[in-house]
Amino acid sequence: TAQLMRDFGAIQSPQNAYLVNLGLESLHLRMAQHSKNGLALAQHLAAHPKIAWVRYPGLPGDDQYELAQKYLPNGASGVVSFGVAGGGGAGRGRAAAETFMANLKLAQIATHVADARTCVLHPANATHRQMNDAELAAAGITPDLIRLSCGIEATEDLVADIDQALAAV
């Protein structure tokens, strides 16, 4: 058993096991809403003039679209990556992303995904902040990149929050 504990970790407490099981019971409902919100926001962002680009495997034209259709027939998740258009000037994309993030009201700024609440992250200022611009570019992290992990809120509320934050950019 010591070998198993070393390889797999300690045994979870009964309360944690109960909470995991409770969450699993509603997972199929939550994932459907995550994916619905992800697709709706990806479509909305792709049509928005203040958005430079959108990456979402559920969008036709995305380089992962065919694989998503094959392997994710019930939805391509709630995670959408996009770039806020920054206009002219070096660093403007980063400034536009920062302004966008600062003006969100519903979405929580956090580094994780798959929460019931919508979370948003600007990797250049958070998870990859220790990297310089050259290192960010080598890692595929653009200064304008925003990662949005859609929660299970009403789709219209998320679109409204995105729109009001983009209006400030």
Disulfide bonds with the S-S distance in Angstrom:
none
